[in-house]
Amino acid sequence: MKIQIILCLVFSLAACTALPPKNSDNICATFREKDDWYADAQESYKKWGVPISVQMAIMHQESHFVADAQPPRVWLVGIIPWFRPSSAYGYAQVKDETWDDYLDAAGGWTSDRDDFADATDFIGWYCNISYSRLGISKGDAKNLYLAYHEGHSGYKHKSYLKKAWLQRVADKVAYRARLFQSQLGACKMN
């Protein structure tokens, strides 16, 4: 009897975890599969002015639309799980301190990093700050991603120039934003 109760609890908790979309490379298919996501991204766009394609390209890079994404743990001696290298969590891979800033400035006490609507709102909010503080166009996915990854101070000090790998990743984000924009232009979203 105890085993049955434990199994029911495990399965019910697993059912609460949102599965990523089946075809995350096609934003139209993603929005058709995940009913509320387009409306959530549209709401963030209306609030912050960051195009849906840019929001989704950043989220795709950060988590591939996995709600509870986290950096992999470090393993000691190859067998002992240790700490994670960062507190980044959720769809937008937001660190604890940055999430706290968002909660204080724009989010609410019910906002969660593993909630899609809150994650799109966070990305819009953060990119809007990148626009106002750093002068990065809200449609410039590459530089918005560099500021997102390095932080506003890091971007201002051009820390990304010493990271060729990060510049390549930012180019991928820019490409994906263009791809998503093209896909959105071809599909009918309400």
Secondary structure, DSSP 8 states (H G I E B T S, - for coil): -HHHHHHHHHHHHHHHS----S-TT-HHHHHHHSTTHHHHHHHHHHHH---HHHHHHHHHHHHTT-TT------EETTTEE---S---BTTTTB-HHHHHHHHHHT--TT--TTSHHHHHHHHHHHHHHHHHHH---TT-HHHHHHHHHHHHHHHHTTGGGG-HHHHHHHHHHHHHHHHHHHHHHHS---
